[in-house]
Amino acid sequence: MMDTKRILVELRTERDRIDKAILALEAFNSVGHRKAGPALRTSGRKRGRMSAAARRKLSRLLKQRWAQGKMRPRAA
């Protein structure tokens, strides 16, 4: 005769292992990927491109702010 208690313990252990695997997969799918391509992005918002003139202007303005002491270095 089979030991039903031992079988129940093994089945419950297997069920717990499967439940953990399911939860891990669900969490993985809900978080998404940082390196996902455009087809997998969820926000649908495209990033704008900055022209060379705009980059130069921004660079000049940031240099002015540094020179005036309005910006502080980031804490590492």
C-alpha positions in Angstrom: 0.0 0.0 0.0 1.2 3.5 -0.9 2.0 6.0 1.8 -0.6 8.7 1.1 0.9 11.2 3.5 4.2 11.1 1.7 2.5 11.5 -1.7 0.5 14.5 -0.3 3.6 16.2 1.0 5.4 15.7 -2.4 2.4 17.0 -4.3 2.1 20.1 -2.1 5.8 20.8 -2.4 5.5 20.5 -6.2 2.4 22.8 -6.2 4.3 25.4 -4.1 7.2 25.3 -6.6 4.9 25.8 -9.5 3.1 28.6 -7.8 6.4 30.4 -7.2 7.4 29.9 -10.9 4.0 31.3 -12.0 4.4 34.4 -9.7 7.9 35.0 -11.0 6.8 34.9 -14.6 3.8 37.2 -13.9 6.1 39.7 -12.2 8.6 39.5 -15.1 5.9 40.3 -17.6 4.4 43.1 -15.6 7.7 44.9 -15.1 8.8 44.9 -18.8 12.2 45.2 -20.2 14.4 48.3 -20.2 16.1 47.3 -23.4 12.8 46.5 -25.2 12.5 47.6 -28.8 10.0 50.2 -30.0 7.3 47.5 -30.6 7.4 46.6 -26.9 7.3 50.0 -25.3 4.2 50.6 -23.3 4.0 54.4 -23.1 3.7 55.0 -26.8 5.6 58.3 -26.3 8.4 58.9 -28.7 11.5 60.8 -27.6 12.2 64.0 -29.4 15.5 64.6 -31.2 17.5 67.7 -30.4 19.0 69.7 -33.3 22.6 70.7 -33.3 21.6 74.3 -32.8 19.5 73.4 -29.8 22.4 71.3 -28.3 24.8 74.3 -28.7 22.2 76.7 -27.0 21.7 74.3 -24.2 25.4 73.8 -23.7 25.9 77.6 -23.6 23.1 78.1 -21.1 24.4 75.3 -18.8 27.9 76.7 -18.9 26.5 80.0 -17.8 24.6 78.5 -14.9 27.8 76.7 -13.8 29.8 79.9 -14.0 27.2 81.7 -11.9 27.3 79.0 -9.2 23.7 78.1 -9.6 24.4 74.4 -10.2 26.0 72.0 -7.8 27.8 68.8 -8.7 25.8 65.6 -8.1 26.6 63.6 -5.0 28.2 60.3 -6.0 
